[in-house]
Amino acid sequence: MARKIPEGRFDRLVDAATEVFIARGYRLTQMSDVAEAVGVAKGTLYGYVEGKDALFALCLRYADHGESIEVPPLLPLPNPAPGELGGWVKDRLAREALPPALAEALARDRTEDPRGELEDIVRQYYRLQESNHRAIKLIDRCNDHPELFEIWQHAGREAGRAALVRYLDSRIAAGQLRSVSSTRLAARMVIEIIATWAVHINWDRSPEAFDPDEARENAVDFIVTALTQSGA
């Protein structure tokens, strides 16, 4: 029989637990920390999830939920089997880490519209980070999880940077983007600008009100203008 759960409890559980994991990292987060943040007894929390790994997996899956989370029919949710969580994260990164516009650009040698192509890539990169900002921050802060460090470092960071480097090398060689001293550094700067404004600014220690749409458009224009040939 399904356990009677107060309405909105799983939404509150995921939101509160995600913030605790982000604040403390995976290893230092205790179930008691999460129970306190949710406003329930520790025993009640164990009625929802078998342990910290089950809770962490739940947060990774629903950190950026836009709708109310449906309560699972069988509780408590079990801890993932060894390797299951890492495999799920790796598969998700393989599906979602790169913007489609970048994959399409890498499949051709040149473009008729260098600025438009670059703008599409940067805007899609930004949108991907923006729409998944809590999950990205969660993985970034919790890469002390035993299954996540290598996956996040390689599939999450290096693979995307390498793809962007290949794109910049290709278009600069074709004379369609402005030459830079290091495409490796340029690619990292692009990614860091996007990550700062699409993700990390939401946890700024000295928060300042800003319009997210305006921030997005400024970041896109800044990056595209910096890399586009004059008159392109």
N, C-alpha and C positions, 0 to 999 in steps of 0.2 A: 504494500500500500504506500502511495506517495506521502511523504512527510508534509504536513501543513506548514507552508512557508509564508510569512507576511509579504504582502504585495510590495514589490520593489526591493526586496531584501537582497537578491542576487546582484542587482544593479549596484546597490550600495556596497555589497561585499567586494565586487570587482573594482569599483572606483577607489574605495578606501585601501584595499590591499595593494593595488597598483601604486598608489602614492607612497605607501610604506616601503614597498620594494625599491622604488626609485630613490627614496630618501636614504635607505640603509644598505642597499645592495642585497644580494641573495643570502649570503652566508650569515650576515648579522641580523636579518629579519627573523623575529620569533613569532610564533602563532599568537602569543599573548599580546604582541604589539598590534597585530591585525585585529584581534578581538576587541581591544580597547578602541581602535580607530572606528570599527564598525558599530561599537556600542552594544556588544553581546558578551556573554560569558564564554570563556575558552572552550568549555564543553559543548556549547551550542555550535561553535565554529567547526568542531570535529564532527558534528552531525551533518555538516554540509560537504566537507572535504576530508579525505582520509589523512592528509598530512600536508606539509609545506609544498612538496612537489606538485600535488594535485591542485593546490591553490595557485601556485605560480603558473601552471599550465592553463588554468582557467583565465588568469589575467592576460597571458599572452594572446589567447584566442579572442578575448572580448574587450581588450583595453580601450579600443576605439569604437566601441559599440554605439550605433546611432539610435537603435531601438531597444526597448526593454528586453532583457535577457530571459529567455524561456527557462523555467526551472526544470532541470533534468528529472526524468521519471524515477531514477534510482539514486538514492543518496545513502551514505556519503560518496562523492566522486572518488574513484580510486587513484592512487599515485600512478603516474606513467611507468611502464616497464623500462628497464635500463635501455638507453638509446632511443626510446620513443620520442621524447621531447626534442632532442637534438635533431632527429630525423625530420620531425614536423617543421621545425624552424628552417632547416636547410631546404626543404621542399618549398616552403613559402617564399624564401628569399629567391630561389631559382625562378619562381613564377612571377614575382612582383618587384624585385629589386631594380630592374632596369626598365626605363620608359620605352614603350613600343617605338617611339620616334627615333630613339638611338639605335635600336636593332635594325630598323629600316634604313637608316643613314649608313650604317656599317656595311650594308649589303650592296651599296652602290659606290662608284669611284668619285663622283662629284654630283653637284646639284645645280639647278638653274637659279636657285634662290638661297644663297648661303645664309643671309641674315634670318630669313623665315625658317629655314631648317634648324638653325641653332636656337632660335627662340622657341620653337616647338619642343626641342629636347630639354632646354632649361625649364620651361614652364611645366612640362610633364614630370621632370625630376622633382620640382618644387611641390606639385600637387600630390605626388606619391608620398613624399616625406610629410607633408601637411596632413594628409588624410590618415596617416599611420603614426602620427607623432608620439602618441603615448606608448605604443608597442615598441617603437624605435628607441625611445628613451629608456624603457623598461629593459630591453635587451642590452643596451649600452651600459646601463648602471649595474646590471646583474650578470655581466660576463664572468663573474666569479663562480657562476654555476658550473659544475664540472663538465657538462656537456656542451657549453655554449662558447667558450672563449675562442677555440680554433675556428668554429663555424662562423662566428660573427666577424672575426678578424679577416678570414679569407673570403667567404661567400658574401658577407655583409659589407665589408669595407674594400678589400683589395680588388675583388672582381669588378665592382662598379667603377672604381677608379681606373683600372686597366682598360675597360671598354671605352671610357671617355678619353683616355690617352690615345688609343688607336684612332678614335674619331678625329681628334685634334691633329694628330700626325698626318692623317689622310687629307684633311681639308687644307692644312697649311702647305703640304707638299703640292697640292693642286692649285695653290695661289688663291684660295677662296676664303681663308681666314688669316688674320694678322699673325705674323711670325712672333714667337715668344722664345725666351732663352731656354725654357724648360717646360715641355708639355706635361711632364709628370707633376711639377709644382703647380702649373696652371690648372690642371684637372683637380688637384686637391683643393686649391683655392675656390674653385667653382663649387665643389661639394661642401666645403666648410661654410661658405656664405649661405648656401641653401639650408644646410643643417642648422645654422645659427638662428635664422629667421623663421624657418618652417617648424623647427622642433625645439631647440634649447631655450629660446627666448621665453617660452611658456613657464620655465622654472628659473627665470632670472632672479638673482638675489636682491636686486634693486629694481623691482618692476616699474615700468613706465607705460602708461596707456598708449596704445597705437592701433591703427586700423590694419587688420590682417591683410585685407585686399590691397591696400596701399603699399604695405611692406612687400607683398609678393611682386607687385608690378615694378616697384623700385629695384628689387633684387634682380629680377629678370632683365630689366633695361640696363642696369649697371653691368651685368655679366656679358650680355650680348654686345653692348657698345664697346666694351673693353677688348673683345676678341674679333670684332668684325672689321674688315678692311674699310678704310674711308671710301664712301661712295658705293659700298656693296649693298 
